[in-house]
Amino acid sequence: MRERVEEFDKRNIQLVVIAPSKGSFVSQFLGEFGPFPFTIYGDPSREGYKQAGTVTMPKWKLLGKALFGFVTGKVKNFMPDEQGQKKFVQKSMKTQDVYIQGATFLFNEKGKAVWKHIDQSPEDHASIDTLLDKIDTKL
């Protein structure tokens, strides 16, 4: 999204990201992977995630997918090369809920959700092209 933010700006769309973490952890993430041209908020209690209807993937299934992807070469760059980023990812895997999946929502100017996509697995994100198409047709 960071690389294509101007396509949202042209449509006068505000991007907001919500992570299932404390604000302090989001700040650490931004320190290693930022900056981002949109706001990232923390949802440490995961209340927003629960209300959104997100799913938590079983640990064995997610680890199995990761192992399969690594062995077959379908998952590349699983671990960043840069040391600070690598340490952060390793810490995240030990201390954060890496099993909860995400979601994408479009809200109109009145705050009503007009479209959503609930990720069922790590590779099941709504694509940027799909999102832009939905923006053009729904808003």
C-alpha positions in Angstrom: 0.0 0.0 0.0 2.8 2.4 0.8 4.1 2.2 -2.8 0.6 3.0 -4.3 -0.7 5.5 -1.7 -1.0 8.2 -4.4 -3.7 6.2 -6.1 -5.8 6.5 -3.0 -4.9 10.1 -2.5 -6.1 10.9 -6.0 -9.5 9.4 -5.0 -9.5 11.4 -1.8 -9.4 8.2 0.2 -8.0 8.2 3.8 -6.1 5.0 4.6 -6.0 3.8 8.2 -4.3 0.6 9.4 -5.2 -1.1 12.7 -2.7 -3.6 14.1 -3.5 -6.1 16.9 -0.8 -4.7 19.1 -0.1 -2.1 21.7 0.8 1.4 20.5 4.4 0.9 21.8 4.8 -2.1 19.6 3.4 -0.3 16.6 6.0 2.5 17.3 8.7 -0.2 17.3 7.4 -1.5 14.0 7.4 2.0 12.5 11.0 2.5 13.7 12.1 -0.6 11.8 9.8 -0.6 8.8 8.5 2.9 8.5 7.8 5.6 7.7 4.3 5.0 6.2 2.2 7.6 4.5 -0.8 6.6 6.6 -1.7 6.2 10.2 -1.3 2.9 12.0 -3.2 2.4 15.2 -2.9 -0.4 17.8 -5.8 -2.6 19.0 -4.1 -4.5 21.9 -7.4 -6.0 23.2 -8.3 -7.0 19.6 -11.9 -5.6 20.2 -11.9 -4.1 16.7 -10.7 -7.3 15.2 -13.4 -9.3 17.0 -16.1 -6.9 15.9 -14.9 -7.0 12.3 -15.3 -10.7 12.3 -11.7 -11.6 11.6 -10.5 -15.2 12.0 -7.6 -16.7 14.0 -5.9 -19.4 12.0 -5.0 -22.5 13.9 -1.3 -22.5 14.9 -0.6 -25.9 13.3 -2.2 -24.7 10.0 -0.3 -21.5 9.8 3.0 -23.1 10.7 2.3 -25.9 8.2 1.7 -23.3 5.4 4.9 -21.4 6.3 6.9 -24.6 6.3 5.4 -25.8 3.0 6.0 -22.4 1.4 9.6 -22.3 2.6 10.4 -25.8 1.4 8.8 -25.3 -2.0 10.3 -21.9 -2.4 6.8 -20.2 -2.7 7.5 -18.1 0.3 10.4 -15.8 -0.2 11.9 -13.3 2.2 10.1 -14.9 5.2 12.7 -13.3 7.4 14.1 -9.8 6.6 17.8 -9.5 5.9 18.3 -6.3 7.8 19.2 -7.2 11.4 16.9 -4.7 13.2 13.9 -5.8 11.1 14.8 -9.5 11.6 15.0 -9.0 15.4 11.6 -7.3 15.4 10.0 -10.1 13.4 11.5 -12.7 15.7 10.2 -10.8 18.7 6.8 -10.5 17.1 6.6 -14.2 16.5 7.2 -14.8 20.2 5.1 -12.1 21.8 2.3 -11.1 19.4 -0.8 -12.8 18.0 0.6 -13.7 14.6 -2.3 -16.1 13.9 -5.0 -13.5 13.7 -5.9 -12.7 10.1 -6.7 -9.2 8.8 -9.5 -7.6 7.0 -10.1 -4.7 4.6 -13.1 -2.3 4.9 -14.3 0.6 2.8 -16.4 3.2 4.6 -18.4 5.9 3.0 -18.3 9.5 4.1 -21.0 8.8 6.7 -18.9 6.0 8.3 -21.0 3.2 6.9 -19.1 0.1 5.8 -19.9 -0.4 2.1 -17.5 -3.3 1.3 -15.3 -5.7 3.3 -12.9 -8.6 2.8 -12.1 -10.9 5.7 -8.8 -12.6 5.2 -9.0 -16.4 5.7 -5.2 -16.9 5.5 -2.0 -14.9 5.1 -2.1 -15.0 1.3 -5.8 -14.0 1.2 -5.5 -10.2 1.3 -7.7 -8.0 -0.9 -5.4 -6.8 -3.7 -4.7 -3.1 -4.2 -6.3 -3.4 -7.7 -9.4 -5.0 -6.2 -9.6 -2.3 -3.5 -9.3 0.5 -6.0 -11.9 -1.1 -8.2 -14.3 -1.3 -5.2 -13.6 2.3 -4.3 -14.5 3.3 -7.9 -17.7 1.4 -7.9 -18.9 1.6 -4.3 -18.0 5.2 -3.3 
